[in-house]
Amino acid sequence: MFYRLITLVGGLVFVAALFGLIWLFCRKFLERQGVTDQLPDRATVLATWTFAGVAVGLVFAVFGAFVLGPWAFYRTLRGHDVDISDAAAIGWGLAIVVLALGITGAGFFGFLMAVGAY
């Protein structure tokens, strides 16, 4: 029972870490595009919708996260008037989702191995 509780708490921590990574990557993306006006708020909105797309995509099928996450990034980015092509916006969204999920997934599997659950 104790290991289940540890695994549950660890999972919640890694969900928060996933959102944090997506937020950080969205902020760095906006900085690279020259966005300075309301940067933290814009990064939060962009990360929230991207995270929501990833979460919904993970519920339906794992690969759905790699479709809905970049799509949500692209749709939200269109509302921020960032001067970037559609293809580049989708590519950046996919890169952010892949990198954030990869780092979080590797960390979570390491955590599961450390507690003996995997």
Secondary structure, 3 states (H helix, E strand, C coil): CHHHHHHHHHHHHHHHHHHHHHHHHHHHHHHHCCCCCCHHHHHHHHHHHHHHHHHHHHHHCHHHHHHHHHHHHHHHHHCCCCCCCHHHHHHHHHHHHHHHHHHHHHHHHHHHHHHCCC
